[in-house]
Amino acid sequence: MVEVKDEEGVFFKEKSRARVFQEKAKYIGLDTAWFVMIDPKCFVLRAVTSRSARYASSNDIVLRWANTNEEEFRKACGEIHAEHAASNPRLEAFRRGDESPIAEVKLSNRPNAVTVLNEMELVEARAEFYLALRSAANLLNLASRRALETLAQRAIEIRNLRDDFARDFGIREFHLDPFRLISNELPTREAVVRHRDAPNTKNARKARPQRKRARKR
C-alpha cells in the first residue's frame, strides 16, 4: 500500500506521519504487509500487520531523498524487492525467535483500566480479528484437504497392490527381508513357490547383491 503527498516533510515528521497513517489505515487488509509513505522530502517504509494495531514510528525505515543514493535505497528496501516476493524474511526471523514484529491488538477495555480505548476502534479491532480467524481457518482447511488428497491417492494405490497380492497368493503373513506382507490366509507351500517364481520376485532377487563364498584350500 502506497500513500503519496506533495506536502514536503509531511511524512518526515512523526506526528503528521501518524495522523495520515491513522486516516489511511482503514485500507490495510489481511494481506497487506507494507505501508509506504512518500513526499518530496523523504521515503518511509512501515511494516504492518493489521489496521487496528499500534505502531511505533521509531521502527519505520525513513530515507531522505537528499542524502540517499540508489545503492542505499535498494539496500534499505530489500524486503520489498520483486526478487523477494516469494520469501518472507520477517516470518523467517520470527521462527528463529525474533518477536519484535508482533503487534498487539486490543479487543476490549480491561476493568478499571487507566487508559480507556475508543469503543469504535475496539469494534473495528474485533471485526478484523474475527475476519483473520476465518481467513486462517479457511487456509488451514484448504491446506489439510490438499495434503489428504495427495496421501489418499497413494494410500489407495498401496491398498490395491495389497489386495491384488492377497487375491493371487492368499497369504496371511509372509516375510521377504526387509518386507513383511500380511493378508487373510495362512501361507502354503504352493503360494510360496508361486510368489518365488513371479517375475517381480525374480527381478528383486537378481537385484540383491550376491555374497561371495571363500574357498577352502
PyMOL commands that set and color helices and strands:
alter all, ss='L'
color gray80, all
select helices_A, chain A and resi 14-27+57-59+65-67+70-76+78-80+82-84+89-95+119-169+189-197+199-207
alter helices_A, ss='H'
color red, helices_A
select strands_A, chain A and resi 2-4+34-38+42-47+61-64+173-176+179-182
alter strands_A, ss='S'
color yellow, strands_A
deselect
rebuild
show_as cartoon
